[in-house]
Amino acid sequence: MADQRREIEVKYRLRDAVVAVDQLADHGFRLSSPVHQDDQAYAEAGWDYGQSKIGVAFARLRTQHGRHLFTLKQPQDNEMACLEHETEIADRDQMHAALLVMGFRPTVRIVKSRRTAARGDLSLCLDDVEHAGTFLEVETVVPPGRPGVEVQDDLDRLVRSLGLDVERMTDTYDSLVRAALVSA
């Protein structure tokens, strides 16, 4: 049987990233140096913004440090509780062409600077996303069986315990970037 890896995350808009970095450090989260990520998002044929993402497959091509990653996510409980499959690929352009043949269509480009920290099974990302702002993501990978919303509640309690000035977001980066570009 295929790996049923589920990535569960929560996302927050940061009001003051500089203060947040200091507060995270006070709680033992030492952020890495910034890394540039260039992501192209794709959606299944027939899906469009405004429709539910639950059960729909979404693809992403990411380039970081000259490496290319292909990711397929399928939201389960909500947009941030997904089955996920990821692998490194040799040729981004060829994978793009293959995705088009498979019926996926490009949606938006997401370019960001990402700093990360990890503690146990938690991954924390501080992202400066072009067109959308600065965000904090906290994520973990869980096996099947535990409801994603329950995991998200636990992650939210952790973030709230850090005393950060944040606004919880329910949209993914592709939706946030698209909304910013449409309103510009």
Phi and psi in degrees as GROMACS dihedral restraints (atoms count N, CA, C in turn):
[ dihedral_restraints ]
;  ai    aj    ak    al  type     phi  dphi    fc
    3     4     5     6     1   -65.9    20    10
    4     5     6     7     1   150.0    20    10
    6     7     8     9     1   -59.9    20    10
    7     8     9    10     1   126.9    20    10
    9    10    11    12     1  -103.0    20    10
   10    11    12    13     1    47.4    20    10
   12    13    14    15     1   -59.9    20    10
   13    14    15    16     1   127.0    20    10
   15    16    17    18     1  -117.4    20    10
   16    17    18    19     1   123.4    20    10
   18    19    20    21     1   -97.1    20    10
   19    20    21    22     1   123.4    20    10
   21    22    23    24     1  -115.8    20    10
   22    23    24    25     1   130.1    20    10
   24    25    26    27     1  -139.9    20    10
   25    26    27    28     1   162.2    20    10
   27    28    29    30     1  -128.2    20    10
   28    29    30    31     1   149.5    20    10
   30    31    32    33     1  -133.3    20    10
   31    32    33    34     1   142.5    20    10
   33    34    35    36     1  -137.2    20    10
   34    35    36    37     1   140.1    20    10
   36    37    38    39     1   -80.2    20    10
   37    38    39    40     1   130.2    20    10
   39    40    41    42     1   -90.8    20    10
   40    41    42    43     1   133.5    20    10
   42    43    44    45     1   -82.2    20    10
   43    44    45    46     1   -31.8    20    10
   45    46    47    48     1  -146.0    20    10
   46    47    48    49     1    99.2    20    10
   48    49    50    51     1   -64.4    20    10
   49    50    51    52     1   -36.2    20    10
   51    52    53    54     1   -63.1    20    10
   52    53    54    55     1   -46.3    20    10
   54    55    56    57     1   -64.4    20    10
   55    56    57    58     1   -40.8    20    10
   57    58    59    60     1   -61.0    20    10
   58    59    60    61     1   -40.9    20    10
   60    61    62    63     1   -59.9    20    10
   61    62    63    64     1   -44.0    20    10
   63    64    65    66     1   -65.0    20    10
   64    65    66    67     1   -42.8    20    10
   66    67    68    69     1   -65.5    20    10
   67    68    69    70     1   -40.0    20    10
   69    70    71    72     1   -63.0    20    10
   70    71    72    73     1   -41.9    20    10
   72    73    74    75     1   -62.2    20    10
   73    74    75    76     1   -38.8    20    10
   75    76    77    78     1   -60.2    20    10
   76    77    78    79     1   -25.5    20    10
   78    79    80    81     1  -100.7    20    10
   79    80    81    82     1    13.4    20    10
   81    82    83    84     1    87.4    20    10
   82    83    84    85     1     8.4    20    10
   84    85    86    87     1   -95.5    20    10
   85    86    87    88     1   103.7    20    10
   87    88    89    90     1   -95.5    20    10
   88    89    90    91     1   113.8    20    10
   90    91    92    93     1   -79.3    20    10
   91    92    93    94     1   144.0    20    10
   93    94    95    96     1   -70.2    20    10
   94    95    96    97     1   173.1    20    10
   96    97    98    99     1   -67.1    20    10
   97    98    99   100     1   155.2    20    10
   99   100   101   102     1   -64.4    20    10
  100   101   102   103     1   142.4    20    10
  102   103   104   105     1  -123.9    20    10
  103   104   105   106     1   134.8    20    10
  105   106   107   108     1   -84.1    20    10
  106   107   108   109     1   127.7    20    10
  108   109   110   111     1  -122.4    20    10
  109   110   111   112     1   132.4    20    10
  111   112   113   114     1  -119.3    20    10
  112   113   114   115     1   107.9    20    10
  114   115   116   117     1  -112.8    20    10
  115   116   117   118     1   136.5    20    10
  117   118   119   120     1  -111.2    20    10
  118   119   120   121     1   123.3    20    10
  120   121   122   123     1   -94.3    20    10
  121   122   123   124     1   148.6    20    10
  123   124   125   126     1  -134.2    20    10
  124   125   126   127     1   149.7    20    10
  126   127   128   129     1  -124.3    20    10
  127   128   129   130     1   154.3    20    10
  129   130   131   132     1   -61.5    20    10
  130   131   132   133     1   149.1    20    10
  132   133   134   135     1   -58.0    20    10
  133   134   135   136     1   137.8    20    10
  135   136   137   138     1    94.4    20    10
  136   137   138   139     1   -17.6    20    10
  138   139   140   141     1   -92.7    20    10
  139   140   141   142     1   144.1    20    10
  141   142   143   144     1  -144.6    20    10
  142   143   144   145     1   160.1    20    10
  144   145   146   147     1   -56.4    20    10
  145   146   147   148     1   139.4    20    10
  147   148   149   150     1   103.2    20    10
  148   149   150   151     1   -21.0    20    10
  150   151   152   153     1   -90.2    20    10
  151   152   153   154     1   159.8    20    10
  153   154   155   156     1   -62.8    20    10
  154   155   156   157     1   144.4    20    10
  156   157   158   159     1   -96.2    20    10
  157   158   159   160     1   -10.0    20    10
  159   160   161   162     1   -60.8    20    10
  160   161   162   163     1   126.2    20    10
  162   163   164   165     1    79.8    20    10
  163   164   165   166     1    -1.8    20    10
  165   166   167   168     1   -95.5    20    10
  166   167   168   169     1   139.7    20    10
  168   169   170   171     1   -86.4    20    10
  169   170   171   172     1   134.2    20    10
  171   172   173   174     1  -125.8    20    10
  172   173   174   175     1   141.2    20    10
  174   175   176   177     1  -115.5    20    10
  175   176   177   178     1   159.6    20    10
  177   178   179   180     1  -145.7    20    10
  178   179   180   181     1   137.9    20    10
  180   181   182   183     1  -110.7    20    10
  181   182   183   184     1   124.6    20    10
  183   184   185   186     1  -121.5    20    10
  184   185   186   187     1   136.8    20    10
  186   187   188   189     1  -117.1    20    10
  187   188   189   190     1   128.5    20    10
  189   190   191   192     1  -149.5    20    10
  190   191   192   193     1   125.7    20    10
  192   193   194   195     1    54.2    20    10
  193   194   195   196     1    36.7    20    10
  195   196   197   198     1    76.3    20    10
  196   197   198   199     1    -0.7    20    10
  198   199   200   201     1   -99.9    20    10
  199   200   201   202     1   148.9    20    10
  201   202   203   204     1  -117.6    20    10
  202   203   204   205     1   130.8    20    10
  204   205   206   207     1  -119.2    20    10
  205   206   207   208     1   137.5    20    10
  207   208   209   210     1  -107.2    20    10
  208   209   210   211     1   130.1    20    10
  210   211   212   213     1  -129.7    20    10
  211   212   213   214     1   137.9    20    10
  213   214   215   216     1  -120.7    20    10
  214   215   216   217     1   125.8    20    10
  216   217   218   219     1  -122.7    20    10
  217   218   219   220     1   143.4    20    10
  219   220   221   222     1  -133.0    20    10
  220   221   222   223     1   105.1    20    10
  222   223   224   225     1   -57.2    20    10
  223   224   225   226     1   138.7    20    10
  225   226   227   228     1  -111.5    20    10
  226   227   228   229     1   -76.1    20    10
  228   229   230   231     1   -77.3    20    10
  229   230   231   232     1   -37.1    20    10
  231   232   233   234     1  -162.8    20    10
  232   233   234   235     1  -175.8    20    10
  234   235   236   237     1   -62.8    20    10
  235   236   237   238     1   -19.9    20    10
  237   238   239   240     1  -114.2    20    10
  238   239   240   241     1    20.7    20    10
  240   241   242   243     1  -130.7    20    10
  241   242   243   244     1    95.3    20    10
  243   244   245   246     1  -126.9    20    10
  244   245   246   247     1   146.3    20    10
  246   247   248   249     1   -69.5    20    10
  247   248   249   250     1   140.5    20    10
  249   250   251   252     1  -140.0    20    10
  250   251   252   253     1   138.0    20    10
  252   253   254   255     1  -131.4    20    10
  253   254   255   256     1   133.5    20    10
  255   256   257   258     1  -143.4    20    10
  256   257   258   259     1   141.6    20    10
  258   259   260   261     1  -152.4    20    10
  259   260   261   262     1   153.1    20    10
  261   262   263   264     1   -78.1    20    10
  262   263   264   265     1   143.0    20    10
  264   265   266   267     1  -124.4    20    10
  265   266   267   268     1   157.2    20    10
  267   268   269   270     1   -85.0    20    10
  268   269   270   271     1   -33.6    20    10
  270   271   272   273     1  -134.2    20    10
  271   272   273   274     1   105.9    20    10
  273   274   275   276     1   -62.1    20    10
  274   275   276   277     1   -42.3    20    10
  276   277   278   279     1   -63.3    20    10
  277   278   279   280     1   -40.8    20    10
  279   280   281   282     1   -67.3    20    10
  280   281   282   283     1   -37.4    20    10
  282   283   284   285     1   -68.4    20    10
  283   284   285   286     1   -37.9    20    10
  285   286   287   288     1   -57.7    20    10
  286   287   288   289     1   -47.9    20    10
  288   289   290   291     1   -62.3    20    10
  289   290   291   292     1   -40.2    20    10
  291   292   293   294     1   -64.5    20    10
  292   293   294   295     1   -40.9    20    10
  294   295   296   297     1   -61.5    20    10
  295   296   297   298     1   -40.2    20    10
  297   298   299   300     1   -62.8    20    10
  298   299   300   301     1   -43.2    20    10
  300   301   302   303     1   -63.7    20    10
  301   302   303   304     1   -35.1    20    10
  303   304   305   306     1   -75.7    20    10
  304   305   306   307     1    -3.1    20    10
  306   307   308   309     1    98.6    20    10
  307   308   309   310     1     3.7    20    10
  309   310   311   312     1   -80.3    20    10
  310   311   312   313     1   155.2    20    10
  312   313   314   315     1  -130.1    20    10
  313   314   315   316     1   143.0    20    10
  315   316   317   318     1   -65.2    20    10
  316   317   318   319     1   141.5    20    10
  318   319   320   321     1  -110.8    20    10
  319   320   321   322     1   -76.0    20    10
  321   322   323   324     1  -134.8    20    10
  322   323   324   325     1   159.0    20    10
  324   325   326   327     1   -97.8    20    10
  325   326   327   328     1   133.0    20    10
  327   328   329   330     1  -119.4    20    10
  328   329   330   331     1   114.2    20    10
  330   331   332   333     1  -114.8    20    10
  331   332   333   334     1   128.8    20    10
  333   334   335   336     1  -149.1    20    10
  334   335   336   337     1   161.6    20    10
  336   337   338   339     1  -107.3    20    10
  337   338   339   340     1   127.1    20    10
  339   340   341   342     1  -123.7    20    10
  340   341   342   343     1   133.5    20    10
  342   343   344   345     1  -117.0    20    10
  343   344   345   346     1   138.8    20    10
  345   346   347   348     1  -126.9    20    10
  346   347   348   349     1   157.9    20    10
  348   349   350   351     1  -147.1    20    10
  349   350   351   352     1   154.7    20    10
  351   352   353   354     1  -135.9    20    10
  352   353   354   355     1   148.4    20    10
  354   355   356   357     1  -148.2    20    10
  355   356   357   358     1   115.9    20    10
  357   358   359   360     1    58.7    20    10
  358   359   360   361     1  -126.7    20    10
  360   361   362   363     1   -93.8    20    10
  361   362   363   364     1    11.2    20    10
  363   364   365   366     1   -98.1    20    10
  364   365   366   367     1   141.1    20    10
  366   367   368   369     1  -120.2    20    10
  367   368   369   370     1   132.1    20    10
  369   370   371   372     1  -119.1    20    10
  370   371   372   373     1   132.5    20    10
  372   373   374   375     1  -127.9    20    10
  373   374   375   376     1   130.1    20    10
  375   376   377   378     1  -106.8    20    10
  376   377   378   379     1   113.4    20    10
  378   379   380   381     1  -116.9    20    10
  379   380   381   382     1   130.0    20    10
  381   382   383   384     1  -103.7    20    10
  382   383   384   385     1   103.4    20    10
  384   385   386   387     1   -99.9    20    10
  385   386   387   388     1   121.9    20    10
  387   388   389   390     1   -55.3    20    10
  388   389   390   391     1   134.5    20    10
  390   391   392   393     1    76.9    20    10
  391   392   393   394     1   -12.7    20    10
  393   394   395   396     1  -120.0    20    10
  394   395   396   397     1   -29.5    20    10
  396   397   398   399     1   120.6    20    10
  397   398   399   400     1  -162.9    20    10
  399   400   401   402     1  -110.3    20    10
  400   401   402   403     1   133.8    20    10
  402   403   404   405     1  -135.2    20    10
  403   404   405   406     1   157.1    20    10
  405   406   407   408     1  -116.5    20    10
  406   407   408   409     1   127.5    20    10
  408   409   410   411     1  -116.3    20    10
  409   410   411   412     1   137.5    20    10
  411   412   413   414     1  -125.3    20    10
  412   413   414   415     1   128.1    20    10
  414   415   416   417     1  -140.5    20    10
  415   416   417   418     1   160.2    20    10
  417   418   419   420     1  -147.9    20    10
  418   419   420   421     1   161.5    20    10
  420   421   422   423     1  -110.9    20    10
  421   422   423   424     1   131.4    20    10
  423   424   425   426     1  -129.6    20    10
  424   425   426   427     1   153.6    20    10
  426   427   428   429     1   -76.8    20    10
  427   428   429   430     1   167.9    20    10
  429   430   431   432     1   -59.1    20    10
  430   431   432   433     1   154.9    20    10
  432   433   434   435     1   113.0    20    10
  433   434   435   436     1   -35.5    20    10
  435   436   437   438     1   -92.9    20    10
  436   437   438   439     1   125.2    20    10
  438   439   440   441     1   -59.4    20    10
  439   440   441   442     1   134.1    20    10
  441   442   443   444     1   -59.3    20    10
  442   443   444   445     1   -37.2    20    10
  444   445   446   447     1   -64.2    20    10
  445   446   447   448     1   -36.7    20    10
  447   448   449   450     1   -63.7    20    10
  448   449   450   451     1   -43.8    20    10
  450   451   452   453     1   -63.8    20    10
  451   452   453   454     1   -43.6    20    10
  453   454   455   456     1   -61.3    20    10
  454   455   456   457     1   -38.5    20    10
  456   457   458   459     1   -61.5    20    10
  457   458   459   460     1   -42.0    20    10
  459   460   461   462     1   -63.5    20    10
  460   461   462   463     1   -43.6    20    10
  462   463   464   465     1   -64.5    20    10
  463   464   465   466     1   -39.8    20    10
  465   466   467   468     1   -62.5    20    10
  466   467   468   469     1   -42.3    20    10
  468   469   470   471     1   -60.4    20    10
  469   470   471   472     1   -40.3    20    10
  471   472   473   474     1   -61.5    20    10
  472   473   474   475     1   -49.4    20    10
  474   475   476   477     1   -60.6    20    10
  475   476   477   478     1   -44.4    20    10
  477   478   479   480     1   -62.4    20    10
  478   479   480   481     1   -32.6    20    10
  480   481   482   483     1   -69.6    20    10
  481   482   483   484     1   -16.0    20    10
  483   484   485   486     1   -82.0    20    10
  484   485   486   487     1   -10.6    20    10
  486   487   488   489     1    73.6    20    10
  487   488   489   490     1    23.0    20    10
  489   490   491   492     1   -79.0    20    10
  490   491   492   493     1   148.9    20    10
  492   493   494   495     1   -88.4    20    10
  493   494   495   496     1    94.4    20    10
  495   496   497   498     1  -132.4    20    10
  496   497   498   499     1   160.3    20    10
  498   499   500   501     1  -124.4    20    10
  499   500   501   502     1   119.0    20    10
  501   502   503   504     1   -68.8    20    10
  502   503   504   505     1   136.5    20    10
  504   505   506   507     1  -114.1    20    10
  505   506   507   508     1   146.7    20    10
  507   508   509   510     1  -111.2    20    10
  508   509   510   511     1    -3.8    20    10
  510   511   512   513     1   -94.2    20    10
  511   512   513   514     1   149.7    20    10
  513   514   515   516     1   -81.4    20    10
  514   515   516   517     1   166.4    20    10
  516   517   518   519     1   -59.1    20    10
  517   518   519   520     1   -37.8    20    10
  519   520   521   522     1   -61.8    20    10
  520   521   522   523     1   -41.1    20    10
  522   523   524   525     1   -67.7    20    10
  523   524   525   526     1   -40.3    20    10
  525   526   527   528     1   -65.9    20    10
  526   527   528   529     1   -43.9    20    10
  528   529   530   531     1   -66.1    20    10
  529   530   531   532     1   -45.2    20    10
  531   532   533   534     1   -59.1    20    10
  532   533   534   535     1   -45.8    20    10
  534   535   536   537     1   -60.7    20    10
  535   536   537   538     1   -41.2    20    10
  537   538   539   540     1   -65.2    20    10
  538   539   540   541     1   -40.1    20    10
  540   541   542   543     1   -71.2    20    10
  541   542   543   544     1   -37.0    20    10
  543   544   545   546     1   -67.4    20    10
  544   545   546   547     1   -37.7    20    10
  546   547   548   549     1   -83.0    20    10
  547   548   549   550     1   -10.7    20    10
